[in-house]
Amino acid sequence: MRLRMILLMAVTALTAACGGVEPDTSAAAAGPAKPVALWGAEGGFVTATMNALRPPRVVLYGDGLVIADASKQMTLTDAEVGEVVARMEEYLTGQPPTAEPKPGAPSVTDVPDTVLGVRGKDGKMLEVRVPALEQLADFYPKQLVDAKKLMEGLATRAAAEGADYVATRVRVVAEGAESAEGKPAPWPEGVPEPSGVVDPVWQKDVEGAAVSAITKAVPAEQKYGRSLFTTSSGTTFVLSWRYLLPNEQSPASPAPGGKG
């Protein structure tokens, strides 16, 4: 019996050494990257296309990746990530989900709400929405203004020091443009066409060959890649797109940064 046990242990060790043991898939199964801090905008008087495509102004991920406006990226050190998260926690802890300006603030309409977020020690995303923060900064707690300034600093750094952000997945948005001026081009081959009633926009997240087709047909330097195209049925649309962020899910994901 003892000899059999020794042989069994030897075989087990040999199997592990040769790679026969099942690999640890916990990291692979962990899912998409999660933001640890964010700054974005919601609402306001904007077009339907902009509303569908508007990315967070800044998203910071736990591994240090910073993405600004879904167009620029850079990487922070672990120490920098820790400092940003700690300061955002300090600024946002205790704030209501939707902040209200102090009495006497003037009425401001049709401007986006600022959204500030940080992932707490409990793993949950704490988000605070601040209506008209830029216009009414003097009527809000200094912590909210400081939180926005902190994230603005990351955006400025990314724009100055960062590289272009690209991804393997793209969000495509089509908005009806029958009366638009200009000559529309044929619909890009390989890009799905709108189906059903488009009210006010049609959107779809794509990957693979469709990404190459849309990014080639609609130059990225145009604002949101806006351009005119006609479907096979003869309907004209303004076709737009942006790269999806690591935490954004198909076919549509929460804005500005999601809570996943």
C-alpha positions in Angstrom: 0.0 0.0 0.0 2.8 2.4 0.9 4.5 1.7 -2.4 1.4 2.4 -4.3 0.9 5.7 -2.5 4.5 6.7 -3.3 4.0 5.9 -7.0 0.8 7.8 -7.1 2.4 10.9 -5.6 5.3 10.6 -8.1 2.9 10.4 -11.1 0.9 13.4 -9.8 4.1 15.5 -9.5 5.3 14.5 -12.9 1.9 15.4 -14.4 2.0 18.8 -12.9 5.6 19.4 -14.1 4.6 18.5 -17.6 1.6 20.9 -17.7 -1.1 18.3 -17.2 -2.8 20.0 -14.4 -5.7 22.3 -15.4 -4.5 25.9 -15.6 -5.8 28.5 -13.3 -8.5 30.3 -15.3 -9.7 32.6 -12.5 -8.0 35.6 -14.0 -9.3 34.9 -17.5 -12.8 34.5 -16.1 -12.7 37.7 -14.1 -14.4 39.6 -16.9 -13.7 43.0 -18.4 -11.5 45.6 -16.8 -13.3 47.6 -14.1 -13.0 51.4 -13.7 -11.7 52.6 -10.3 -12.3 56.3 -11.0 -14.2 58.2 -13.7 -15.4 61.6 -14.9 -18.2 61.9 -17.4 -21.3 63.8 -18.4 -24.9 62.9 -18.9 -27.9 64.6 -20.3 -27.9 68.2 -21.6 -29.1 69.6 -24.9 -27.1 67.5 -27.3 -27.9 65.6 -30.5 -29.2 62.0 -30.3 -26.0 60.9 -32.0 -23.7 62.6 -29.5 -25.8 61.2 -26.7 -25.4 57.7 -28.0 -21.7 58.1 -28.7 -20.5 60.3 -25.8 -17.8 58.6 -23.9 -16.6 59.3 -20.4 -14.2 62.2 -20.3 -11.8 60.1 -18.3 -11.8 56.5 -17.0 -9.0 55.2 -14.8 -8.7 51.4 -14.5 -7.2 49.4 -11.7 -4.1 48.4 -13.8 -3.3 52.1 -14.3 -4.7 52.5 -17.8 -6.2 56.0 -18.3 -8.5 56.6 -21.3 -9.6 60.1 -22.1 -12.6 60.8 -24.4 -12.2 57.3 -25.9 -9.4 58.7 -28.0 -6.2 59.1 -25.9 -4.6 56.7 -23.4 -1.7 56.6 -20.9 -0.7 54.5 -18.0 -0.2 55.5 -14.3 2.0 53.9 -11.8 0.5 51.8 -9.0 1.3 54.7 -6.6 -0.4 57.2 -8.8 -3.5 55.0 -9.1 -3.6 54.6 -5.4 -3.3 58.4 -4.9 -6.1 59.2 -7.4 -8.5 56.6 -5.9 -7.8 57.8 -2.3 -8.4 61.4 -3.2 -11.6 60.6 -5.1 -12.8 58.6 -2.2 -12.1 61.5 0.1 -13.9 63.9 -2.2 -17.0 61.8 -2.9 -17.6 59.9 0.3 -20.7 61.3 2.0 -22.0 63.1 -1.0 -25.6 62.4 -2.2 -26.1 60.5 -5.4 -27.3 63.8 -7.0 -25.9 66.9 -5.6 -27.9 70.1 -5.2 -26.5 73.6 -5.3 -26.7 75.9 -2.4 -29.7 78.2 -2.1 -29.5 81.3 -4.3 -27.9 79.5 -7.2 -29.1 80.8 -10.6 -31.2 78.5 -12.8 -29.2 76.7 -15.5 -30.8 74.5 -18.1 -29.8 72.4 -21.1 -26.3 71.6 -19.8 -25.0 68.2 -19.0 -24.7 66.8 -15.5 -21.1 66.1 -14.4 -20.7 62.5 -13.2 -17.8 61.7 -10.8 -17.1 58.2 -9.6 -14.8 56.1 -7.6 -14.7 52.4 -6.7 -14.8 52.0 -2.9 -13.1 49.5 -0.7 -16.3 47.4 -0.8 -15.8 47.0 -4.6 -18.9 49.1 -5.5 -18.8 52.1 -7.7 -19.8 55.3 -5.9 -21.1 57.9 -8.4 -22.2 61.4 -7.8 -24.1 63.5 -10.4 -23.7 67.2 -10.2 -26.0 69.4 -12.4 -24.3 72.3 -14.1 -21.1 71.9 -12.0 -19.0 74.1 -14.3 -21.6 76.9 -14.3 -22.4 76.7 -10.6 -19.1 75.7 -9.1 -19.3 78.3 -6.3 -22.6 76.9 -5.2 -21.3 73.3 -4.6 -19.1 71.8 -2.0 -15.4 72.3 -2.7 -14.8 68.5 -2.7 -16.9 68.1 -5.9 -15.0 70.9 -7.6 -11.7 69.3 -6.5 -12.7 65.9 -7.7 -13.4 67.3 -11.2 -10.1 69.2 -11.2 -8.3 66.0 -10.3 -9.8 64.1 -13.2 -9.3 67.1 -15.6 -5.6 66.8 -14.8 -5.6 63.3 -16.0 -7.3 64.3 -19.2 -4.8 67.1 -19.8 -1.9 64.7 -19.2 -3.4 62.1 -21.6 -3.9 64.6 -24.3 -0.3 65.9 -23.9 1.6 62.7 -23.2 -0.7 59.9 -24.2 -0.9 57.7 -27.3 -3.9 57.3 -29.5 -6.5 54.9 -28.1 -7.7 52.2 -30.4 -9.8 49.1 -29.7 -11.0 45.9 -31.4 -14.7 46.9 -30.8 -16.5 49.9 -32.1 -20.0 51.5 -31.5 -21.7 52.5 -34.7 -24.5 55.0 -34.7 -26.7 55.9 -37.7 -29.1 59.0 -37.6 -31.5 59.7 -40.4 -30.3 62.5 -42.8 -32.6 62.6 -45.8 -32.4 66.4 -46.0 -28.6 66.7 -45.4 -26.5 68.5 -47.9 -23.8 66.6 -49.7 -23.5 63.5 -51.8 -23.8 60.3 -49.7 -21.5 57.4 -50.3 -22.6 53.8 -50.6 -22.9 52.0 -47.3 -19.5 50.6 -46.2 -19.3 46.9 -47.1 -19.2 44.7 -44.1 -20.9 47.2 -41.8 -24.4 46.2 -40.6 -27.2 48.4 -41.9 -30.0 49.9 -39.8 -33.0 47.7 -39.4 -36.5 48.6 -38.3 -37.6 52.1 -37.4 -34.8 54.5 -36.5 -36.1 56.8 -33.8 -34.0 58.8 -33.3 -30.9 56.8 -33.9 -29.8 53.2 -34.6 -26.7 51.8 -32.9 -24.8 48.6 -32.9 -21.5 47.4 -31.4 -19.3 45.6 -33.9 -16.0 43.8 -34.0 -13.8 41.9 -36.4 -14.0 42.9 -40.1 -16.7 45.5 -39.5 -14.3 47.5 -37.4 -11.8 47.8 -40.2 -14.6 48.7 -42.6 -16.1 51.5 -40.6 -12.9 53.1 -39.5 -11.6 53.1 -43.0 -14.9 54.5 -44.5 -15.3 57.2 -41.9 -12.1 59.0 -40.9 -11.5 59.3 -37.1 -10.4 62.9 -37.3 -14.0 63.9 -38.1 -16.1 64.7 -35.1 -17.4 61.3 -34.0 -16.6 60.2 -37.6 -19.7 61.9 -39.0 -20.4 61.3 -42.7 -23.2 60.6 -45.1 -24.0 57.1 -46.4 -26.9 55.4 -48.2 -28.1 51.9 -47.4 -29.0 49.3 -50.0 -32.6 50.3 -49.6 -31.8 53.9 -50.5 -32.1 55.5 -47.1 -29.5 58.2 -46.2 -27.9 58.3 -42.7 -25.2 60.2 -40.9 -22.9 57.4 -39.9 -20.8 57.8 -36.8 -18.6 55.7 -34.5 -16.2 55.5 -31.6 -14.0 52.9 -30.1 -15.5 51.1 -27.1 -13.8 51.1 -23.7 -12.6 47.9 -22.0 -15.5 47.8 -19.6 -18.2 48.5 -22.2 -20.4 45.6 -23.1 -22.3 44.9 -26.3 -24.8 45.8 -27.6 -25.0 48.8 -25.4 -23.4 49.7 -22.1 -24.1 52.2 -19.3 -22.9 55.7 -19.6 -20.6 57.3 -18.7 -18.5 54.6 -17.2 -20.9 51.9 -16.1 -21.0 50.2 -12.7 -19.6 46.9 -13.6 
